[in-house]
Amino acid sequence: MAAERLKVEFYCQECKKYFDFKLNMLLNGNIRIHCPNCDHVHFRQIKDGLITETRFDRNDQSPIIEDLRPMKASCRDIQIQTVVTAGKERRPLHELWHELFSANV
């Protein structure tokens, strides 16, 4: 059975760019995401194919199950995806991400 992949939009804090990649929906564990613009490495944990707020570092002994290197052509300055919050306000995903997880960073 071929793994189903979901298109994910990601934001790099280092260079302030957005980029897309396809994430395997069947994965669970640690992944590395390399920014295609500045090559900053984002260490993330995924569960059931979704990126969680849990991060890991270079010293973590758990295996890296996928090393993602998106194409440079996927970089852009503006966000494509937005979400509607409970108050029906449209906000960029990275703003909500920072609001929810800034205490964990």
N, C-alpha and C positions, 0 to 999 in steps of 0.2 A: 504494500500500500504506500503510495507517495504521500509525503508529509505535506499537509496544507500549510500555506504561508499567508500571513496577514501583513499588509502594508502598515508600517509604523512611522510616524513622524517624530523626530527627536530634536532636542535643542542642545547646542553646545555652549556652555557658559564661558569657555575660553575665548572663542572667536565670535560669539553672538550670532551664529548661523543656525538655520534649520536644515535638516536633511532627512531623507527617507531611506528605509531598508525594509526587507521582507523578513519576518520573524517566523520561525518554525513553531506552529501551534502545539506540537507534541512535546516540546522541551520542558525540562525542569532542571534548574541548577544555575551555575555561574556562567555568564557570558561577558565577553569584552566587545565593546563597540568603539571603533576608531572613527573619529571625525574625519570625513574626507577633505575638509578644508585645512585644518591645522594639525591633524593627526593626534589630537588629544585623545587619550584612552579613557573611556567611561566603563567602570566596572559595575555590573548590575547582576541581580539575581532574577531569574524568571521562574514562574510557577504556572503550570498548565498553559504555557504559551503566552503569558502576559508578564510584562516587566513590572516588578514590584518596587516598593520604596526601599527595600533592603539592598545595601551595597556591600561589596567585599573589597578587600585590598590586595595588593601584590603579595602579601605575606600569607594569605589564606591558602591552606594546603589542599582545599577542595579542587577537583579538576575543573578546567574550563571546558565546557561542552560545546561552545561555538565561539569563534573569533570572527566578528563581522567587520568587513571593510567595504562600506557603501561606496558607490561611484561618485566621483567629484561632481558629475553633472547633476546629482541630486541636491546639491547645496543651494540655498537661497537666503535672502535677507528677511523675508516675510513668512509668516505662518500660514499654512493652508487650512488646517483643521481648527475648528473652534467648537466649544461646547456650550450648551444652555444650562445655566445653574438653576437651582431651585427657585430663585427669584426671577426666572425667565430672562436673565441678563446674559448676553452673548459675550464670552470672555475667551481669550486665547488659552490653550491648554497649559502652556508653560507658566502663566500667571497662577492658575489653579494649583499646579504642581508645587510651585514655590510656597504658596499659601498653606497647602496641606502638609508639606514635608520639610519646610525650612528649619523647624526645630530639630529634625533628625540629621541635618547636614553637618 
